[in-house]
Amino acid sequence: MNDTATGTAKQCNHHPPVSNAQYGTGESTMQQSATDPVSDLLYSNNFALHALHEAATATGDPQLAHAANSLRVFVVRAQVAVRDEGFPDADVQRALRLDGAWLRSFDFANWEYYAQASDWQWGPWVAETGHGSSLITMTLAVMARNLSMWDVVAVPGRLREEFLSLAPLYGLQP
């Protein structure tokens, strides 16, 4: 990470807590060590998917394209998919609010959503729709069309055309 004022590198200020008193007092990294099988879907993989796809499209590099596609497969599989398995109706209705979202983080060893006590105000059932789910959704959409975001925004009117072509899928009238 760079300091925008000086352009010099600086370290991230979100570290694992070193004492019990520090737990729950601020945001924390999802991984406590480099071997934790946890994937951050709010601050890492959403931006990585977008950047890898844009880089692969811009350069034509097959390694970048493979990495972007591999990450695409993972984020699609990590997306919330609510199933009605006989739960009371109120519970299903509450769960459906998360259907299709990406939650804060994902434990890929246990294949389940993840949170930790040290991450202040981020439980396992929190979905950040601003730069979390929306960035993943946008990137998946351009990937499905074999485009890049640059292709979409660089041509006047193209973003509007793309929106209008997708609107009926979401029950919207163009």
C-alpha positions in Angstrom: 0.0 0.0 0.0 1.3 3.5 -0.8 0.9 6.7 1.2 -0.9 9.0 -1.3 0.7 12.1 0.0 4.3 10.9 -0.2 4.1 7.9 -2.6 6.1 5.8 -0.2 5.2 2.3 0.8 3.5 1.8 4.2 2.3 -1.3 6.0 -1.4 -2.2 6.4 -2.7 -1.1 9.8 -5.0 -4.1 10.3 -3.1 -6.8 12.2 -4.2 -9.8 14.2 -4.7 -8.9 17.9 -1.9 -9.8 20.2 -3.9 -9.9 23.4 -7.4 -10.8 24.6 -8.1 -7.1 25.3 -7.5 -6.2 21.7 -10.2 -8.7 20.4 -13.2 -6.9 18.9 -11.8 -3.4 19.2 -11.3 -2.8 15.4 -11.0 -4.3 12.0 -8.6 -7.2 11.7 -7.2 -9.2 9.0 -9.0 -12.5 8.3 -5.9 -14.6 8.4 -4.0 -14.9 11.7 -1.2 -16.8 9.9 -0.2 -17.4 6.3 -1.5 -21.0 6.5 -5.1 -20.1 7.6 -7.5 -21.4 4.9 -9.5 -18.2 4.8 -10.3 -16.1 1.8 -11.3 -12.4 2.1 -14.2 -11.5 -0.2 -14.5 -7.9 0.9 -11.0 -6.4 0.6 -9.1 -8.9 -1.5 -10.6 -11.4 -3.9 -13.2 -9.0 -5.3 -10.5 -6.5 -6.3 -8.1 -9.3 -7.4 -10.8 -10.8 -9.7 -11.4 -7.4 -11.3 -7.7 -6.6 -11.6 -6.7 -10.0 -13.0 -9.4 -9.9 -15.6 -8.6 -6.4 -16.7 -4.9 -7.2 -16.9 -5.5 -10.4 -18.8 -7.7 -8.6 -21.3 -5.3 -5.7 -21.7 -2.2 -7.9 -22.2 -3.5 -11.2 -23.6 -1.3 -13.0 -21.1 -2.7 -16.6 -20.8 -1.3 -17.0 -17.2 -3.3 -13.9 -16.1 -6.4 -15.2 -17.9 -6.0 -18.6 -16.2 -5.6 -16.9 -12.8 -8.7 -14.8 -13.4 -10.8 -17.7 -14.5 -9.7 -19.8 -11.5 -10.6 -17.0 -9.2 -13.9 -16.6 -11.0 -14.8 -20.3 -10.4 -14.0 -19.9 -6.7 -16.1 -16.7 -6.2 -19.0 -18.2 -8.0 -18.8 -21.3 -5.8 -18.4 -19.1 -2.6 -21.5 -17.1 -3.4 -24.4 -17.5 -1.0 -27.0 -20.0 -2.2 -30.0 -20.3 0.1 -31.8 -23.6 0.1 -35.1 -24.3 1.8 -34.3 -27.3 3.9 -37.5 -27.4 6.0 -36.6 -24.3 8.1 -39.4 -22.2 9.5 -40.7 -19.7 6.9 -39.4 -16.7 8.8 -35.9 -18.1 8.8 -36.0 -18.9 5.1 -37.2 -15.3 4.4 -34.4 -13.8 6.4 -31.8 -16.1 4.7 -33.2 -15.2 1.3 -32.0 -11.6 1.9 -28.5 -12.9 1.5 -29.1 -15.2 -1.5 -26.7 -14.3 -4.3 -24.4 -12.1 -2.1 -20.8 -12.6 -1.1 -20.1 -12.5 2.6 -17.1 -11.0 4.4 -14.9 -14.0 4.1 -14.9 -17.7 3.3 -13.2 -20.7 4.9 -12.2 -22.9 1.9 -11.0 -25.8 4.0 -14.5 -26.3 5.6 -16.3 -24.7 2.7 -18.4 -22.3 4.8 -18.7 -18.6 5.5 -16.2 -17.3 8.0 -15.8 -14.5 10.6 -13.7 -14.1 13.7 -14.1 -12.5 17.0 -11.3 -10.1 16.4 -12.9 -8.4 13.4 -15.0 -5.6 14.9 -18.6 -5.4 13.5 -18.1 -8.0 10.8 -20.0 -11.2 11.6 -20.2 -14.1 9.2 -23.5 -13.0 7.8 -22.5 -9.5 6.8 -22.6 -8.7 3.1 -21.0 -5.4 1.8 -22.8 -4.6 -1.3 -20.9 -1.5 -2.2 -17.4 -2.7 -3.2 -17.9 -6.3 -2.3 -20.7 -8.0 -4.1 -21.2 -5.3 -6.7 -17.5 -5.4 -7.9 -17.7 -9.2 -8.2 -21.0 -9.0 -10.1 -19.8 -6.4 -12.5 -16.6 -8.3 -13.2 -18.5 -11.6 -13.8 -20.8 -9.7 -16.2 -18.0 -8.4 -18.3 -16.2 -11.8 -18.2 -19.3 -13.5 -19.4 -19.4 -11.1 -22.4 -15.7 -11.5 -23.1 -15.2 -7.8 -22.5 -13.3 -5.7 -20.0 -14.6 -2.8 -18.0 -12.4 -0.6 -20.3 -14.3 -2.0 -23.3 -17.6 -1.0 -21.6 -16.8 2.5 -20.4 -14.4 3.7 -23.1 -17.1 3.7 -25.8 -19.8 6.4 -25.4 -23.2 4.8 -24.8 -21.8 1.3 -24.3 -22.5 1.2 -20.6 -26.1 2.2 -21.3 -26.4 -0.5 -24.0 -25.0 -3.2 -21.7 -27.5 -2.2 -18.9 -30.4 -2.2 -21.3 -29.5 -5.6 -22.6 -29.4 -7.0 -19.1 -32.4 -5.2 -17.6 -35.0 -7.9 -18.6 -33.0 -10.5 -16.7 -33.8 -8.6 -13.5 -37.4 -7.8 -14.4 -36.6 -4.2 -15.3 -38.2 -2.4 -18.2 -35.6 -0.8 -20.5 
